[in-house]
Amino acid sequence: MKEEAPANKKRKGVKKEEKGKDESKEEEDDDEDSLPEAKPVKGKRGQKKAADKSANTEEVQDTGEPTTKRRRKADEKVAEDSKKKVSKSVTDYESMDFKNNSKNSQDKEWNLKISCWNVDGIRAWMGKGGLDFLEYEKPNILCLQETKCSQDKLPDEVKNVPGYHAYWLASDKDGYAGVSIYTTKLAMNVQYGLQNEELDTEGRIITAEYEQFYLICTYVPNAGRKLVTLDKRLKWNEEFRKYVKELDKKKPVIICGDMNVAHKEIDLTNPKTNKKNAGFTEEERTGMSELLGDGFVDTYRHFYPDKTGAYTFWSNMSNSRAKNVGWRLDYFIISERLVPALCDSVIRDKVYGSDHCPISLFLSLSSADKPKE
């Protein structure tokens, strides 16, 4: 694996679009940050009101400064006020308890926290106060999926988060897919993609190597409406398994991300009506079973094998989240030999900002493994 400094990787041009699952996620508009053009004022009365308003504005702003400078300051203030308004958090973090006193099987407290979140468009997520999650959860590492943004369009606030290094991988097509990793400690090495030309055009996987584990942040392809991209999804499953098994021969692996499958009937609200829909087909579920059969563990079900109503994705339609009609699509999956280090695996379903919620993994590792803050 090639050594990398904190970086991003931007790709160019792709023609195919992936459709969402039965309960689909709408793609973010590329021009989401733009504002509508002001319409010209019609009629003499409208023109007079506009002129009066302009005159009154000039009177209030008359500070002895040149008009152009006053206008520029006014524009900057409007932009700043708009930014504050847009960035308001949609989550009541103050009412939540992020404390976790879990220990591993050797009665050792956790010392490494990794969080994961499909943000469904990082610019929209930021506007909903998404970055506040870092302040309250305080993970050592945060993995994001569906960033839907090329490097040159990333807001400065998400490119430069205090205390974190960032790795980015964008899709060939702007406004689609994309993954990133924030980490408090530089990875030893970073690899972008599966090293498969056919599958590496959409920005779906980053692998960060630490001293004693590999961390994979991935956004698995969706099988699409009417399963139009199921073959592509199954090809991904095959190549992904090969890739992960090779890494696992060298050191333990931690996989996190939107795996785009509800593995068991317990992992979605309506299993009977979704058996032929993307995310719950027999082929996709078998793919997850095969991955776990290669010596990996679904950490959430390791701790909570019978817990119902535990979901990480809700459709934006029919008030699904309020009714908790959802799917568990987001996972932390680890090599079996990391199980002794496991302390907890949690779903933060009270955190908003996307059609997915974040999940967090708690591990107790030696000091060499723990990314320093």
N, C-alpha and C positions, 0 to 999 in steps of 0.2 A: 504493500500500500504506500502511495506517495505521501510524503510528509507535507503538510499544509499549514500555513499560518491562518488565523481567522479570515475567512474568505467567503465569497459567494461565487456561484457559477451561473452565468446567463446563457440561455440557448436561443436559437432563432428558428422561427417558422414551423408550424405544424398544421396539417389540414384537417385531421380527424378530430371530432368532438366526442366526448364521452357523455352519454345520457345518464341521468340519475336513477336511483333505485325506485321501486314502486312508490315509496314515500320520498320523493326526490328532493335534492338540494339545488336551489336555483343558483346559477352562476352570477358572480358579482359583475356589475357593469364596469367596463374599463375606465369610464369617465366618472366614477362615483364621487371623486373629489371636486368636480367642477360645479359651478353654480349657474343657474339659468340666466340668460341674457335679459337685461331690463327692457321692457317694451316701451316704445315711444309713446309720449302722452298725446292723446287725440283731442281736438277741439280747443276753442279759445279759452273756455272756462278751465279745462284741464291744464292748458299751458300757463294760464295766469296763476293757478294754484301751485304749479311746479315752480314758477318764478318766485312766488312769495315764499315758498318753502326754502328755496335756494338762498334767497335774501336773508331770511331769518337764520339759516344755518351759518351764513357768513358773519352775521352780526354776533352770534354767540361765540364763534371761533375767532373773533378779531382780537389777536394778541400782539399785533404789531409785527408779526412775522410775514414774510412773503406768502402770497396766496397759495402757490404751488407747494410750499413746505407745509402749510397748514393742512392742505388737502391730503398730502402724503401721510401726515401724522394721523389724520382722521381715518384714512384707509387702513393704516396699520392697526389702529385701535379696533376698528370693526372686525378685521381679520382675527385679531387676538380674542375678542369677545366671542366670535363665532367658533373659534377653536376650543375655547373653554366650554362652550355650550355643547358642542358635538362630542367632546371627550368625557362627558358625564357618565359615570359608571351606572350600569343597569343592575348591578349586584349589590345587595345590602351586606357588605363584608363585615361591618361592625357587629352584626347579629350572629355571625358564624364563629365557630370554635375550630381553629386549625391545629390545636394541640393534638399530639399523638404520643402516647407513652408506651407504645408497643415494643416488644423485645423478641429476639429470635429464639430458636429452640435451645440455645445455650444460655438463655437469660441475659443476653447482652442487648443494650438499648440501641436503637437505630442511629446511624451517624451519616447516612447518605439518603437523600430524597431526590427522586426523579419524577418530574411531572410531564404530562403529555396532553395535548389539546388540539383537536381539529377546529381551527378558528373560522373556517368558511369565509376567507377573505381577510387578510391581516389589516387592511386599511379600515374596513368596516368594524372589525374587532377592536382596533385601537380607539375608534370613535365611540365605542360602547364601554370604554374604561377597561379594556382587556389587560393592559399593562399593570393595572392595580393588583391583578392576581399574583404577580411576582412579589409585591410588597407584603401580601398577607400569607401566601403559601411559603414563600422563601425557599424554593427548591435549589438544590445544587446544580441541577440540569433541567432545562425545559425544552421539550421537543414539540414542534408545531407542524401541523399538516394543513393542506389546502390554503397556503398563504396567498395564492392567486395574484402574485405581484412580482414583476421583474425588479432586479436590483436598483435600476435607475429611477424607479417610481416609489421605492420604499421611503416612507416618512423618516426624517432624522430621528424621531423619538424611538422608533423600533430598531433602527440601525445602530444606535449608540445608547444602549441600556447600561447604566452604571453598575459595575461589578461583574458584568458578563461579557464573554467573548461570543461571537456569533458566526455560524456557518450557514450559508444559504445555497439552495439549489432551486432554480426556477424551471418551469416548463418551456418548451419551444414556443408555445402559444401563451402570450401574456394574458393574465386574468384567469388562469386555469392551473389546477393542481399546485405543486410546489411544496417544499418542506424546508425546515430550518431547525437548528439546534443552538440554544443558548447554554453556555456552560461557565461556571465560575473558575474552572481550571482548563487550560489549553489541552486539547487532546494530543496524544503522541503522534497520531496519524489520522487523516480524514480521507475517505474515499466517497466519490459521488457516483451514484448509479450502481447497477449490477454488472457493469462492464459487458453489457449486451446491447449492441447497436439498435436492435429492433425494439427493445423495451426501455431504452434510456432517453427517450425524447421528451418525456413528460414531467421530469423532476419529481420522482417518487421515492427516492431512498438516499439517505446519507448514513454512512457508517463512521463512527468516531471510536478510535482505539484508545483505551486507557491502560494502566499498568497490568491489570489482571482481568479485564473484561472488554468485550466489544459492545458498543451501544448502537443499535440500528433504529433509526427514525424512519418510518415508512408510511406511505399513503397508497394502499393496495387498490388496483384498478377495480372499478365497479362493473358488474356484468351487464348493466344497461337496461333500459326499458325494453320489454319483450325479449330480454337476454341477447340483444344484438351483439354484445361484446363479450359473451361468455367464453368463447374460444380464446380470446386475448387474455381474459382473466385466468383461465386454466393454464395457459402458457406461462404466465407470470408465476403462478403457484409452483409450477415445476422448476423454473429457473431459480426462484427465491429459495426453495428447499435446498437445492444444490449449493447455492451460495452460502446459506446459513450453516449447513453441515460442514463445509470446508472451514469456515471460521471457527466452528465449535471444536475442531480438531486441535486448534492452536490455544484457545483460551475460552472461558465461558462467554455466553452471548446473552445480552438483554435486548429483546425486541419490543418496541413500543410503537403505537400508531393506530390509525383507522384501518382495521383489517377488512372492513366491508363485508363482514359475515357475522350472523348470529349463530353460534356454534350449535347450541341445543335449544329445544323448545322453550326452556326456562328463560332463554336470553332474548325473547321478544314477546310482546303482548298477544299477538294474533298469529300463532304458528300455523294453524290449519289453513288460513286463507292466504298464506304467503309462500307456500311450498314451491310455487312455480315463479316466484318473483326474485329479482336480484337481491342477494344478501341472505337468502335462505333456501337456495336450491340444494338438492342432494349433492351435486358436484362440488359446490363451494364448501359445504359442511364437511364433506369427505376430505377436502383439501386441508381444512383445519385439523381434522383428526389425524391425518397423515403427518402434518408438521409436529403436532404434539407427540405422536408416536415415534418420532426421531430422537426423542430424549429431551423434550421441552415441556414446560409447565405453565398452564394458564393460572397466573398468580391470584386473580380474584376468586376463581372457583376453588383454588387450593384452600383459601380461608373461609369462603362462604359458598359451599357446594349446593346448598338448598335455598339460598336467598332468592325470593321472587321480587319482581318489580324493580330490579336493579338494571337500569338502562343508561346509555351514554349518548343516544341520539333520539331526537323527536322530530317528526315532520313539522314544518311551519304551518301546515294546514290543519283545520278542524280543532284548533286549540289543543293539539296533542300533548304538549308538554304539561299544561295545567292538569290534564286528565291522566298523565303518566302513561300514555300509549306510545311505547317506544321500543328501541332495539339496543342491545349491548353490542356495539361494533368496535369499540376501542379497547385495546388490551395491553397489558404488560405480560410478556411471555419470556421465560428465562430457561437457561440450561438447568437440567436436573441437579447438577452438582452445586448450583447456587442456592438451592432450597434451604440449606442450613443457615444462610445469611438473611433469609426472608423474615421481616418483622410485620409488615402489613401491606395491603393493597386496597386503595379506597377510591370511591367514585364521588366526585364533588358535584352532585346534581343540583345544589343550590347556587352554583356559580353560573351566571348567564353571560351572554355575549356572542353566542353562536348557536347553531342548531345541535351542536354537540356540547357536552360539558367536559371539563378536565378530569383526569384521573391521576393518582399519585402512588408511587411505589416507595416503600421504606425498607432499607437494607442496613445490616450491620456488617461492615467490612473493615479490614485492617486499615491503618492510617495511610498506607501506600495507595489504597484504592479510592479513598474518599477525596473528591475534588475540593481543594481548599477554597474558602470563601475570601 
